[in-house]
Amino acid sequence: MGGPSAEREVSLVSGRECAQALRVAGYEVVEIDAGPEGGADLSARLVAARVDVVFNALHGRWGEDGCVQGLLEWLRLPYTHSGVLASALAMDKTRAKAAYRTAGLPVVESLLVSREAARAAHPMPAPYVVKPNAEGSSVGVYIVQDGANGPAQLSDEMPATVMVETYVPGRELTCSVLGDRALCVTEILTSGWYDYHAKYAPGGSSHILPADIPDEIAEAVRDYALRAHAVLGCRGLSRSDFRWNPDLGLDGLYILETNTQPGMTPTSLSPEQAAHAGLGFPALCAWIVEDASCNR
């Protein structure tokens, strides 16, 4: 848990919650903070801890993009969630969209531009969204509304290359996949954009599950989540996020991205969906551990 990404603090919370749940489920747990500098000695610490399985509660780059998965493969330590290739593919939003297209999944138009170009002029007609191409948890998301006076004034902390995609008005939906099973669909309600604060601050958002949407849309979301999980090569638990414009019916449903390391905090979506399916938090964490392996 922890690690050097922009999502370090969320990962620490996820790690503590999962460690406690696994102890309740009867496992012996060692908590390892990969460290804000990237944990150069992580391999030695893992070997010294003599662990049987690594529960990966890291979020964001390095912990979610295939890097730590490669280390664990090299150490031959069974680990949870997706493997090297699926993790790297899902973290790269542009390449993930290319994979979605091969599976016939609906995606919004997008392009990659430099941070300076996005600041200088509108890269596409408004409304559109600007976000990092390889971060999670809505870190650094900008929305440029129709009629905006100018392009997004991106922070210097944004990466040198960013993704710009068409904004889809409407409702925020999400669905987790556990193994080969799509769980229920959740609608996320916020007073604005579902950003980092809305995701993780108490009261930042509210979740309606199952979502109050037509059966056709709920079935499509579950189907798309399963197909995304499969085409990316995900393992264990994943969660795919969607936007739906009700005015367009099924034609207004788009997949945005797939999270290979969904948050496991008190306000996180996947544990809520698992609980709705009858799998409490300790049981969910135990399922994830028992699913662990190498060669993922």
C-alpha positions in Angstrom: 0.0 0.0 0.0 1.0 3.7 -0.2 3.6 4.0 -2.9 4.8 7.1 -4.8 1.7 8.0 -7.0 -0.7 10.9 -6.7 -3.1 8.4 -5.1 -0.7 7.5 -2.2 -3.1 8.7 0.6 -6.0 6.8 -0.8 -3.9 3.7 -1.2 -2.9 3.9 2.5 -6.5 4.0 3.5 -7.4 1.1 1.2 -4.5 -0.9 2.6 -5.5 -0.4 6.2 -9.1 -1.3 5.5 -8.1 -4.5 3.6 -5.5 -5.5 6.2 -8.2 -5.3 8.9 -10.7 -7.2 6.9 -8.2 -9.9 6.1 -7.4 -10.3 9.8 -11.1 -10.7 10.5 -11.2 -13.3 7.8 -8.4 -15.3 9.6 -5.3 -14.3 7.7 -1.9 -13.2 9.1 -1.2 -9.8 7.6 2.0 -7.8 7.2 1.4 -4.2 6.1 4.1 -2.8 3.8 4.2 0.8 2.8 5.9 0.9 -0.6 7.0 4.4 0.3 6.6 7.9 -1.2 9.9 7.6 -3.1 9.0 4.4 -4.8 10.4 1.8 -2.4 13.7 0.8 -4.0 14.1 -1.9 -1.4 10.6 -3.3 -1.8 11.8 -6.6 -3.2 14.1 -7.2 -0.3 11.3 -6.3 2.2 8.9 -8.7 0.5 11.4 -11.5 0.6 12.3 -10.8 4.3 8.6 -10.8 5.2 8.3 -14.4 3.9 4.8 -13.7 2.5 2.6 -16.3 0.7 0.5 -13.8 -1.2 0.7 -10.1 -2.0 -2.5 -8.2 -1.7 -1.9 -5.2 -4.0 -3.7 -2.2 -2.5 -1.6 0.3 -4.5 -3.4 2.8 -6.7 -2.2 4.9 -9.6 1.0 4.8 -11.5 3.7 2.2 -10.6 1.3 0.2 -8.4 -1.5 -0.1 -11.0 0.3 0.2 -14.4 2.2 -3.1 -14.5 5.4 -2.1 -12.7 4.9 -3.7 -9.3 3.2 -6.6 -11.1 6.4 -7.2 -13.0 8.4 -7.1 -9.8 6.1 -9.7 -8.2 6.3 -11.9 -11.3 10.1 -11.8 -11.1 10.0 -12.7 -7.4 7.4 -15.4 -8.2 5.1 -14.1 -5.4 1.4 -14.8 -6.1 -0.4 -11.4 -6.2 -4.0 -10.1 -6.6 -5.8 -8.2 -9.3 -4.6 -7.9 -12.9 -1.3 -8.9 -14.3 1.4 -6.9 -16.1 -0.1 -6.5 -19.5 -3.7 -5.8 -18.4 -2.6 -3.3 -15.8 -0.4 -1.4 -18.3 -3.1 -1.4 -21.0 -5.9 -0.3 -18.7 -3.8 2.5 -17.2 -3.2 4.0 -20.7 -6.6 5.4 -21.4 -5.9 5.9 -25.2 -4.7 2.3 -25.7 -7.6 1.0 -23.5 -10.0 2.8 -25.8 -8.4 1.1 -28.8 -9.0 -2.3 -27.1 -12.6 -1.4 -26.3 -13.2 -0.6 -29.9 -12.1 -4.1 -30.9 -14.7 -5.5 -28.5 -17.4 -3.3 -30.0 -17.7 -1.1 -27.0 -18.9 2.5 -27.4 -16.3 5.2 -26.6 -16.2 8.9 -27.0 -13.9 10.7 -29.4 -10.5 11.7 -27.9 -7.1 12.8 -28.8 -3.7 13.3 -27.2 -2.2 16.8 -27.2 0.6 18.5 -25.3 -0.2 20.4 -22.1 0.9 23.6 -23.7 -1.3 23.1 -26.8 -4.3 22.4 -24.5 -3.6 25.7 -22.7 -3.2 27.7 -25.9 -6.3 26.8 -27.8 -9.4 24.5 -27.8 -8.2 21.1 -29.0 -11.7 20.2 -30.0 -15.1 21.9 -29.9 -16.5 22.4 -26.4 -17.8 20.8 -24.2 -14.8 18.6 -23.6 -12.7 17.0 -20.8 -9.0 17.3 -20.3 -7.3 14.6 -18.1 -4.0 12.8 -17.7 -3.7 9.8 -20.0 -2.3 7.6 -17.3 -3.6 8.5 -13.9 -6.7 7.4 -11.9 -9.1 8.7 -9.3 -10.0 11.8 -11.3 -6.6 13.3 -10.6 -6.2 16.5 -12.7 -9.6 16.5 -14.6 -10.7 19.7 -16.3 -14.1 20.3 -17.9 -14.4 23.0 -20.5 -18.1 23.8 -20.9 -19.8 25.0 -24.1 -19.4 28.8 -24.4 -16.2 28.9 -22.3 -14.1 32.0 -22.8 -10.9 30.0 -23.4 -9.2 26.7 -23.1 -8.4 24.9 -19.8 -5.7 26.6 -17.8 -3.9 23.4 -16.8 -1.8 23.1 -13.7 2.0 22.7 -14.2 1.5 19.4 -12.3 -0.4 18.0 -15.3 1.7 15.6 -17.4 3.4 16.9 -20.6 0.8 15.0 -22.7 -2.9 15.0 -21.9 -6.0 13.3 -23.2 -8.8 15.5 -24.5 -12.2 13.8 -25.0 -15.8 14.8 -25.8 -17.9 15.5 -22.8 -21.0 13.4 -22.4 -23.8 15.1 -20.5 -26.0 12.9 -18.3 -25.5 10.4 -15.5 -22.5 8.7 -13.9 -22.7 4.9 -13.8 -20.2 2.2 -12.7 -20.1 -1.6 -12.5 -17.6 -4.0 -10.9 -16.6 -7.4 -12.3 -15.5 -10.1 -9.8 -13.9 -13.0 -11.7 -16.4 -13.7 -14.5 -19.4 -12.0 -12.8 -20.6 -8.5 -13.3 -22.1 -7.0 -10.1 -24.8 -4.5 -9.9 -24.8 -1.0 -11.5 -24.3 2.0 -9.3 -25.3 5.6 -10.1 -23.0 8.2 -8.6 -24.6 11.5 -7.6 -22.5 14.6 -6.9 -23.1 18.3 -6.9 -20.6 18.7 -9.7 -17.9 16.5 -11.5 -17.0 13.2 -9.9 -13.5 14.3 -9.0 -10.9 13.2 -6.5 -12.7 15.0 -3.6 -16.1 13.6 -4.5 -14.7 10.0 -4.7 -12.9 9.9 -1.4 -14.1 12.6 1.0 -17.0 11.6 3.3 -20.2 13.1 1.9 -18.4 14.0 -1.4 -20.8 11.8 -3.3 -23.8 9.5 -2.8 -24.2 6.1 -4.4 -27.5 4.6 -5.6 -27.4 0.8 -6.0 -28.8 -0.7 -7.9 -29.1 2.4 -10.1 -32.6 3.5 -11.0 -32.3 3.1 -14.7 -34.1 1.1 -17.4 -33.3 -2.6 -17.5 -31.9 -2.3 -21.0 -29.3 0.2 -19.8 -28.4 -1.8 -16.7 -28.0 -5.0 -18.8 -25.8 -3.1 -21.3 -23.6 -1.7 -18.5 -23.0 -5.1 -17.0 -22.3 -6.6 -20.5 -19.9 -3.8 -21.4 -18.1 -4.1 -18.0 -17.6 -7.8 -18.6 -16.4 -7.3 -22.2 -14.0 -4.6 -21.1 -12.6 -6.8 -18.3 -12.1 -9.6 -20.9 -10.6 -7.6 -23.7 -8.1 -5.9 -21.4 -7.2 -9.2 -19.9 -8.1 -8.3 -16.4 -8.1 -10.7 -13.5 -9.8 -10.7 -10.1 -11.6 -7.4 -9.4 -12.1 -4.6 -11.8 -14.5 -1.7 -12.2 -15.6 0.1 -15.3 -17.0 3.6 -15.4 -19.6 5.0 -17.8 -21.5 8.1 -18.8 -25.1 7.8 -20.0 -27.2 10.5 -21.7 -30.8 9.4 -21.1 -32.0 11.6 -23.9 -30.3 9.2 -26.4 -31.3 5.9 -24.8 -28.8 3.1 -25.4 -27.0 5.3 -28.0 -26.1 7.7 -25.2 -24.1 5.1 -23.1 -20.3 5.2 -23.3 -17.5 3.4 -21.4 -14.9 5.8 -20.1 -12.2 3.6 -18.4 -11.6 0.4 -16.5 -9.9 0.5 -13.0 -7.8 -2.6 -12.4 -7.2 -1.6 -8.7 -10.6 -0.3 -7.6 -10.6 1.7 -4.3 -11.2 -0.3 -1.2 -12.0 2.5 1.2 -15.2 3.1 3.3 -16.6 5.2 0.5 -15.5 3.0 -2.4 -17.9 1.5 -4.9 -16.8 -2.1 -5.5 -17.1 -3.1 -1.8 -20.6 -1.7 -1.8 -21.5 -3.6 -5.0 -20.1 -6.8 -3.6 -22.1 -6.4 -0.3 -25.2 -5.9 -2.4 -24.4 -9.2 -4.0 -24.1 -10.8 -0.5 -20.3 -10.7 -0.2 -19.3 -8.7 2.9 -16.0 -6.8 3.0 -13.9 -9.5 4.8 -15.3 -12.2 2.4 -14.6 -10.0 -0.6 -11.0 -9.5 0.5 -10.6 -13.2 1.2 -12.0 -14.0 -2.3 -9.4 -11.6 -3.8 -6.6 -13.3 -1.8 -7.7 -16.8 -2.8 -7.8 -15.8 -6.5 -4.1 -14.6 -6.3 -1.5 -16.2 -8.6 1.5 -15.5 -10.8 1.3 -15.5 -14.6 -1.7 -13.2 -14.5 
